[in-house]
Amino acid sequence: MKFTLVMYICSIVFGECGNGIKDPIVYPTHKDCAIAGYTKSLEIITDMNETDVNKNKLFFSFTCTQASYI
């Protein structure tokens, strides 16, 4: 089975998440996909403006779904 990662940036203040961003990489296992989701989320939020993150209470959510086309 192979898996695709879709990441969402969410705001507690607005109570919603943005449209998902699909990672072009197809992961060989669910674990690989999950690790990529946490790693990429950390990298992105670390690079974001601290004031924006704190003001809007931003966080990331992601899903790893089985790639049906592989």
C-alpha positions as CSV (number, residue, x, y, z in Angstrom):
1,M,0.0,0.0,0.0
2,K,1.1,3.5,-0.7
3,F,-0.1,6.7,1.0
4,T,-0.6,10.4,0.1
5,L,-0.2,13.2,2.6
6,V,-2.6,16.2,2.6
7,M,-1.9,19.0,5.0
8,Y,-4.3,21.7,6.4
9,I,-3.5,24.9,8.1
10,C,-6.1,25.6,10.8
11,S,-7.0,28.5,13.1
12,I,-8.6,28.1,16.5
13,V,-9.6,31.7,16.3
14,F,-11.6,31.3,13.1
15,G,-12.6,27.7,13.9
16,E,-11.7,26.4,10.5
17,C,-9.0,24.8,8.3
18,G,-7.9,26.0,4.9
19,N,-8.0,23.9,1.7
20,G,-5.7,20.9,1.9
21,I,-2.3,21.0,0.2
22,K,-1.4,17.6,-1.3
23,D,2.2,16.6,-1.0
24,P,3.4,15.3,-4.4
25,I,5.4,12.5,-2.8
26,V,3.7,9.1,-2.5
27,Y,4.8,7.4,0.7
28,P,5.5,3.6,0.8
29,T,3.9,3.2,4.3
30,H,1.5,4.9,6.6
31,K,4.2,5.4,9.1
32,D,6.4,7.2,6.5
33,C,3.5,9.4,5.6
34,A,2.7,10.3,9.2
35,I,6.4,11.1,10.0
36,A,6.5,13.4,6.9
37,G,3.3,15.1,8.1
38,Y,4.7,15.9,11.5
39,T,8.1,16.9,10.1
40,K,6.7,19.1,7.4
41,S,4.2,20.7,9.8
42,L,7.0,21.5,12.2
43,E,9.2,23.0,9.5
44,I,6.4,25.2,8.1
45,I,5.2,26.5,11.5
46,T,8.7,27.2,12.6
47,D,9.3,29.4,9.5
48,M,6.0,31.2,9.9
49,N,5.7,34.7,11.5
50,E,5.3,34.2,15.3
51,T,2.9,37.0,15.7
52,D,0.5,35.5,13.1
53,V,0.7,32.1,14.6
54,N,0.0,33.4,18.1
55,K,-2.7,35.9,17.0
56,N,-4.7,33.4,14.9
57,K,-3.7,30.3,17.0
58,L,-2.6,28.5,14.0
59,F,-1.8,24.8,13.8
60,F,-1.5,22.0,11.2
61,S,-3.6,19.0,10.7
62,F,-2.9,16.3,8.1
63,T,-4.2,13.1,6.7
64,C,-2.5,10.1,5.2
65,T,-4.8,8.3,2.9
66,Q,-4.3,5.1,0.9
67,A,-3.3,6.0,-2.7
68,S,-6.0,4.2,-4.8
69,Y,-4.3,5.0,-8.1
70,I,-0.9,3.3,-7.3
